Amino acid sequence: MALRQWMVTHDWMVKPTAQSEWIERRGILVWIAEVFTSLGAGLFLVSLFFNNWWGMLAGWLIIMFLKIPLHLIYFGKPLRFWRTVIPFTSAWKTSWFTRGINFNIYFGTFAFIQLVIGYVAINIYPNTAWDSWYLAFGIISGVFAFLVGIYSGFIMSYCKSVPFWNTAMLPIIILLTGVADGFALMLAVGMFDKSVDIAAVEAGSRILLTAIIFMISIYVWNGTYQSKTAKYSAMLLIKGSLSWWFWLGVVALGMVIPLALASLSLFTETATQLLIIAIVLHTIGAVALKYVLLKAGVHTPLLPTLSYSHRL
Amino acid sequence: MVVDLSKCVRCYGCVAACRVEHFLPLGITWPRLIAWEEKADEVTTFPVRCNHCKDAPCVKVCVTGATQQREDGIVWIDQDKCVGCRYCIIACPYQNRMYVSKDRDTGYFPGYDLTEFEKAGRRKYPHIIGITEKCNFCMERIDEGLSHGHKPGIDRDATPACVNTCPARALHFGDLGDPNSEVRQLIRDRKGFQLHLEHDTDPSIYYIDKGWRGQ
């Protein structure tokens, strides 16, 4: 079985072809925006858990001024952005993308109100009814931060056209890695804000990193028998063109070394230098994970026949 | 639509007809062809285009509702609503959508102004940079024909340009919901098949062939 090269005009019809829209050329913006999604939503959730106002502010700023603008710049027609907002569209009934955009808007609004109330409650009128409002808006903001952190996983997992993404595990992995990134950034906040309990943050980091290592292993392993195309994607990560990104960036720098550093605190007080290393490595891991996930999004060939061995 | 793979002669007439009908920019192609060889000197040609799936993922994922499905099943894009997020391109299992970027819309003579022909085409079919496009089964043509009492698939004025142009009659168009239509009979008699049934999209394009079953 062979192709007559002079007739072949479109690889995607006969070969597993990686999606390029969200990772190549302007698609790089989506990749970076997704990294900021993890960092921002994760930091906000962790800060909410530790009731750290500065952490929440940082998370909110990352989402509002780094993630959302990058997504908007990526759009071919960014000025039509309003068409994605409820009530100007009813696409939220079926589209996770529309839902996600609206989650961002609600998160931005409620978290802003919460931060303002929080500032007043902490600095101007402590131990008053402002505290109750701070708590109430904190719950609402937390729900929307959770949704902001998970929706991109649903966007990807909805695509049957990309079998490697088409699994219920992906949203959970995206959310958990985001929260783990949040724990790492919380260490950074703790370097300036002495009220942060570094030992507790490291304990949370240890638990999450262990869970993520387990989940990513299952996810990749699952890909190897899910379908031919998903296996092709998984093999790209394990021994193909993305293996350096995966093994070095995601596994070693992003998970194993930060886990080892977080485990060190069980035996000795963590030095500031080690904290900085853990934060940097964790962020590199977040960048690498989003890259390999987007890059390994491979479409099934239109004509389901030819070999999957090329370009691995 | 039914595509008779055994009749296609790889003339690219459908591709050219579509380009003329919709004044497609140089880098944009709605229907496409691939030829492949299963045995020596036995080449199968696949004309492919948007499958106008009954359960179309592109309609569901569209962030603004720009991609819509009409009652007759045609999936089309409202160019005024598309924001160019390209989710539909990724969600389409048939990879039959294209993003109109500047480098795909250079004009027929790159580096020069648009010709009067191109300008006239842009007025009729404005291919807006920054949005997604795909085959629309010549729905403007069908609507115009229907308004004059013509029948799609039978009268040329209500039939897509690619079907009209095909010199080998490899493309057939009609109402899949009508059990007596030509397309329905072809599917029934010659065991028509769709591509990628595993995605549960129920494509409206069927292929018929002597032996190839697409599996």
Interface residues (C-beta under 8 A of the other chain):
Chain A: M1 A2 L3 R4 M7 V8 T9 H10 W12 M13 V14 T17 Q19 E21 W22 Y74 F75 G76 K77 P78 R80 F81 R83 T84 T89 S90 A91 T94 S95 W96 F97 T98 I101 I155 Y158 C159 K160 S161 V162 G297 H299 T300 L302 L303 P304
Chain B: R10 R32 L33 I34 A35 W36 E37 E38 V43 F46 V48 P57 V59 K60 V61 C62 V63 T64 G65 A66 K81 C82 V83 G84 C85 R86 Y87 I89 I90 A91 C92 P93 Y94 Q95 Y99 V100 S101 I128 I129 G130 I131 T132 L195 H196 H199 D200 G214 Q215
